Amino acid sequence: MTGPIPGTGVDLAESRPAARTRSPLRRHGLRRAGLVGWLFILPALAFYAVFVLRPILVTFQYSLYTWDGIGPSTWAGFGNYVKVFTDPGLFASILNAVKLIVFFSAIPVVLGLAIASTIRRIATSRLALVARTVIFLPQVIPLVAAGIAWSWLLSSTGVVNQVLTYLGLGGITRAWLGDFSTALPAVGVIGAWVLLGLCTLLLLAGMSKIDPALFEAARLDGAGPMREFLSIVLPSLRQEIAVCVTVTVIAALASFDIVYISTQGGPGNATMVPGLEIYYLAFSERRVGVASALAVVLMLLVIAVALPIQRLTRDRSS
Amino acid sequence: MIIARREAWTGRLLLVLLMAITLLPFLSLFVTALHPSGTYPPGLSWPGEPHWENFAHAFQVARMGELLKSSTLIVLGVVPLSLVIATMAGFAIGHLRTAGRNVVFIAFVLGLTLPFEGIITPLYYQVRDMGLLNTRWAIILPLIGLFMPFSVFWMRAHFVNMPEELSESARIDGANVWQLFWRVHVPLAMPAISSLAILLFLWTWNQFLLAIVLVDDPLKRTMSGALGAFQGQWGTDIPLLCAGSLLILAPTLLIFLIFQRRFVTALLQGSLKG
């Protein structure tokens, strides 16, 4: 397998014998590579600088001004940031994103672990191979399509209510995405559906790398499935779990497509998330400064979450 | 032995359940799409008489032919160029070990987790000032930049593991760096490059935010962006919406089923980006 194995993260340390770099040929090659190497990097760096680095800096710049996108802008200092944290509507969008982590991240990872350790033994059966393809489908289709399909499933006449009625729970049926108290969890369910398959397969791949002798030894020592899970599976899967958590938490914090399609942030602002709020603020309400301040907060939030998780696995595994 | 067998059966049951939950939304879309246009069919129910013509109708009103062309053009704009320049950069950072590579690499890594919403506002004004708003370039050029951190990260990981001797013997044979790259390293990197191609294709095809912000005309968007517009226009006609959704997700589904093994491997490996 080529490419980074999930969870390896950023590996700056290069393990090469020091002696080789001292050979005259290598030194010659290195010096030549200095200039030529930069020519190889330049195109990638140019695209990155123009379409990512510059916009990041400009977002920060915009966030310090009050601007409607057309007329002149006025200096606002950190006023926009104060608004992000004091305006109840804006801050609620950040809180909603944090709440979505439960659905986008906790459920797929915990459920994924449970499923993967149950099907570990039959991972090579024909059924499992078919399942591998099927449970990957949500990763392949546009999130927009997932949003449309689930909006229909969760509607007042949808399948979810049909099943509930069949089970004798007709009393709790409702338009799940239109109800103030259930809209956010309903959006969360869509996210959980999208991410569950990915987490399961990632964790399953990790489990297949565990030495089978470990399990045999544990069984001989009289360990039950639970004990086996806690002492063998969980510690061995640290990296895979870290990847699952990172990917899913980012998906929760930066959610946009699913919410845009299924609720547009409603009812009221019950499902408003930062990504959608930025879009509305910048392109409907024309409050570019506030939108940019929220964007900066969102970017920092994602880095603040992603970095420690990567660090954690890095330190312990090395 | 008995425990193992019982476990296997619970495992099978779980798998079937998991597959059923995964397939349920697709099934619901499908049966709903067969109901008479404009009706509100209840949940999962097979229509008295399946209206297959809904698909033809949706194909027509969604202008699928043009959408397919548009998405294909955008993918062709993004993927090949991204592959070439990311492979070059990954080669320089991972194999040539150019001086100052670590600084560049860290700069790229910082972009790995960037949420696109974070920079969409300045991107809009930048693309407008470049005069590219409402053209496919408005999606293509920023996407190349936005995918670059992952692409470089991915290709570097491949080149870091390439043995030094390979390049040394090629150099002794008189090859310059350019020839070394194209004749020796690119052919060897093909597995990594093709996996990256799959991921970039998928992410481009399914890109939604850039499409709805930077391009007004649904016919110049990606499939995903067009589906958003389709929902806005036909959202009240549920069977038609379902038929249109199925048509619009069909191409990725088809390509996935053809290349499924590569897809699953690539996506699992690439999930660091997610």
Chai-1 contact restraints between the chains, C-beta under 6 A:
chainA,res_idxA,chainB,res_idxB,connection_type,confidence,min_distance_angstrom,max_distance_angstrom,comment,restraint_id
A,T2,B,H158,contact,1.0,0.0,6.0,A-B,restraint_1
A,T2,B,P191,contact,1.0,0.0,6.0,A-B,restraint_2
A,T2,B,A192,contact,1.0,0.0,6.0,A-B,restraint_3
A,G3,B,W154,contact,1.0,0.0,6.0,A-B,restraint_4
A,G3,B,A157,contact,1.0,0.0,6.0,A-B,restraint_5
A,G3,B,A192,contact,1.0,0.0,6.0,A-B,restraint_6
A,G3,B,Q269,contact,1.0,0.0,6.0,A-B,restraint_7
A,P4,B,A157,contact,1.0,0.0,6.0,A-B,restraint_8
A,P6,B,S271,contact,1.0,0.0,6.0,A-B,restraint_9
A,P6,B,L272,contact,1.0,0.0,6.0,A-B,restraint_10
A,V10,B,V109,contact,1.0,0.0,6.0,A-B,restraint_11
A,L25,B,E168,contact,1.0,0.0,6.0,A-B,restraint_12
A,A33,B,L96,contact,1.0,0.0,6.0,A-B,restraint_13
A,A33,B,T98,contact,1.0,0.0,6.0,A-B,restraint_14
A,G34,B,A99,contact,1.0,0.0,6.0,A-B,restraint_15
A,V36,B,V177,contact,1.0,0.0,6.0,A-B,restraint_16
A,G37,B,A92,contact,1.0,0.0,6.0,A-B,restraint_17
A,G37,B,L96,contact,1.0,0.0,6.0,A-B,restraint_18
A,G37,B,T98,contact,1.0,0.0,6.0,A-B,restraint_19
A,F40,B,M88,contact,1.0,0.0,6.0,A-B,restraint_20
A,F40,B,A92,contact,1.0,0.0,6.0,A-B,restraint_21
A,I41,B,A89,contact,1.0,0.0,6.0,A-B,restraint_22
A,I41,B,A92,contact,1.0,0.0,6.0,A-B,restraint_23
A,I41,B,V104,contact,1.0,0.0,6.0,A-B,restraint_24
A,P43,B,I85,contact,1.0,0.0,6.0,A-B,restraint_25
A,A44,B,I85,contact,1.0,0.0,6.0,A-B,restraint_26
A,A44,B,A86,contact,1.0,0.0,6.0,A-B,restraint_27
A,A44,B,A89,contact,1.0,0.0,6.0,A-B,restraint_28
A,A44,B,M148,contact,1.0,0.0,6.0,A-B,restraint_29
A,A44,B,V152,contact,1.0,0.0,6.0,A-B,restraint_30
A,F47,B,I144,contact,1.0,0.0,6.0,A-B,restraint_31
A,F47,B,G145,contact,1.0,0.0,6.0,A-B,restraint_32
A,F47,B,M148,contact,1.0,0.0,6.0,A-B,restraint_33
A,Y48,B,G145,contact,1.0,0.0,6.0,A-B,restraint_34
A,Y48,B,M148,contact,1.0,0.0,6.0,A-B,restraint_35
A,F51,B,P142,contact,1.0,0.0,6.0,A-B,restraint_36
A,F51,B,G145,contact,1.0,0.0,6.0,A-B,restraint_37
A,V52,B,G111,contact,1.0,0.0,6.0,A-B,restraint_38
A,V52,B,G145,contact,1.0,0.0,6.0,A-B,restraint_39
A,P55,B,I119,contact,1.0,0.0,6.0,A-B,restraint_40
A,P55,B,P122,contact,1.0,0.0,6.0,A-B,restraint_41
A,P55,B,L123,contact,1.0,0.0,6.0,A-B,restraint_42
A,I56,B,I119,contact,1.0,0.0,6.0,A-B,restraint_43
A,V58,B,P122,contact,1.0,0.0,6.0,A-B,restraint_44
A,T59,B,I119,contact,1.0,0.0,6.0,A-B,restraint_45
A,T59,B,P122,contact,1.0,0.0,6.0,A-B,restraint_46
A,I115,B,L14,contact,1.0,0.0,6.0,A-B,restraint_47
A,T118,B,T10,contact,1.0,0.0,6.0,A-B,restraint_48
A,T118,B,G11,contact,1.0,0.0,6.0,A-B,restraint_49
A,T118,B,L14,contact,1.0,0.0,6.0,A-B,restraint_50
A,I119,B,G11,contact,1.0,0.0,6.0,A-B,restraint_51
A,I119,B,L15,contact,1.0,0.0,6.0,A-B,restraint_52
A,R121,B,E7,contact,1.0,0.0,6.0,A-B,restraint_53
A,R121,B,A8,contact,1.0,0.0,6.0,A-B,restraint_54
A,I122,B,A8,contact,1.0,0.0,6.0,A-B,restraint_55
A,I122,B,G11,contact,1.0,0.0,6.0,A-B,restraint_56
A,L127,B,L15,contact,1.0,0.0,6.0,A-B,restraint_57
A,A131,B,L15,contact,1.0,0.0,6.0,A-B,restraint_58
A,A131,B,M19,contact,1.0,0.0,6.0,A-B,restraint_59
A,T133,B,Q260,contact,1.0,0.0,6.0,A-B,restraint_60
A,V134,B,M19,contact,1.0,0.0,6.0,A-B,restraint_61
A,V134,B,T22,contact,1.0,0.0,6.0,A-B,restraint_62
A,I135,B,L18,contact,1.0,0.0,6.0,A-B,restraint_63
A,I135,B,T22,contact,1.0,0.0,6.0,A-B,restraint_64
A,F136,B,V264,contact,1.0,0.0,6.0,A-B,restraint_65
A,Q139,B,L267,contact,1.0,0.0,6.0,A-B,restraint_66
A,V140,B,T252,contact,1.0,0.0,6.0,A-B,restraint_67
A,V140,B,F256,contact,1.0,0.0,6.0,A-B,restraint_68
A,I141,B,L249,contact,1.0,0.0,6.0,A-B,restraint_69
A,I141,B,T252,contact,1.0,0.0,6.0,A-B,restraint_70
A,P142,B,N206,contact,1.0,0.0,6.0,A-B,restraint_71
A,P142,B,S224,contact,1.0,0.0,6.0,A-B,restraint_72
A,V144,B,F208,contact,1.0,0.0,6.0,A-B,restraint_73
A,V144,B,S224,contact,1.0,0.0,6.0,A-B,restraint_74
A,V144,B,L227,contact,1.0,0.0,6.0,A-B,restraint_75
A,V144,B,G228,contact,1.0,0.0,6.0,A-B,restraint_76
A,A145,B,S245,contact,1.0,0.0,6.0,A-B,restraint_77
A,A145,B,L249,contact,1.0,0.0,6.0,A-B,restraint_78
A,I148,B,S245,contact,1.0,0.0,6.0,A-B,restraint_79
A,A149,B,P25,contact,1.0,0.0,6.0,A-B,restraint_80
A,A149,B,L29,contact,1.0,0.0,6.0,A-B,restraint_81
A,W150,B,P25,contact,1.0,0.0,6.0,A-B,restraint_82
A,L153,B,P25,contact,1.0,0.0,6.0,A-B,restraint_83
A,L153,B,S28,contact,1.0,0.0,6.0,A-B,restraint_84
A,T157,B,P42,contact,1.0,0.0,6.0,A-B,restraint_85
A,G158,B,G43,contact,1.0,0.0,6.0,A-B,restraint_86
A,V159,B,S28,contact,1.0,0.0,6.0,A-B,restraint_87
A,V159,B,G43,contact,1.0,0.0,6.0,A-B,restraint_88
A,V159,B,L44,contact,1.0,0.0,6.0,A-B,restraint_89
A,Q162,B,G43,contact,1.0,0.0,6.0,A-B,restraint_90
A,L202,B,L268,contact,1.0,0.0,6.0,A-B,restraint_91
A,A205,B,L268,contact,1.0,0.0,6.0,A-B,restraint_92
A,V247,B,S271,contact,1.0,0.0,6.0,A-B,restraint_93
A,V247,B,G274,contact,1.0,0.0,6.0,A-B,restraint_94
A,I250,B,T113,contact,1.0,0.0,6.0,A-B,restraint_95
A,A254,B,P115,contact,1.0,0.0,6.0,A-B,restraint_96
A,F256,B,E117,contact,1.0,0.0,6.0,A-B,restraint_97
A,F256,B,L209,contact,1.0,0.0,6.0,A-B,restraint_98
A,D257,B,F208,contact,1.0,0.0,6.0,A-B,restraint_99
A,G275,B,E117,contact,1.0,0.0,6.0,A-B,restraint_100
A,I278,B,E117,contact,1.0,0.0,6.0,A-B,restraint_101
A,A282,B,T121,contact,1.0,0.0,6.0,A-B,restraint_102
A,A291,B,T121,contact,1.0,0.0,6.0,A-B,restraint_103
A,S292,B,T121,contact,1.0,0.0,6.0,A-B,restraint_104
A,A295,B,G118,contact,1.0,0.0,6.0,A-B,restraint_105
A,L298,B,P115,contact,1.0,0.0,6.0,A-B,restraint_106
A,L298,B,G118,contact,1.0,0.0,6.0,A-B,restraint_107
A,M299,B,G118,contact,1.0,0.0,6.0,A-B,restraint_108
A,V302,B,T113,contact,1.0,0.0,6.0,A-B,restraint_109
A,V302,B,P115,contact,1.0,0.0,6.0,A-B,restraint_110
A,A306,B,T113,contact,1.0,0.0,6.0,A-B,restraint_111
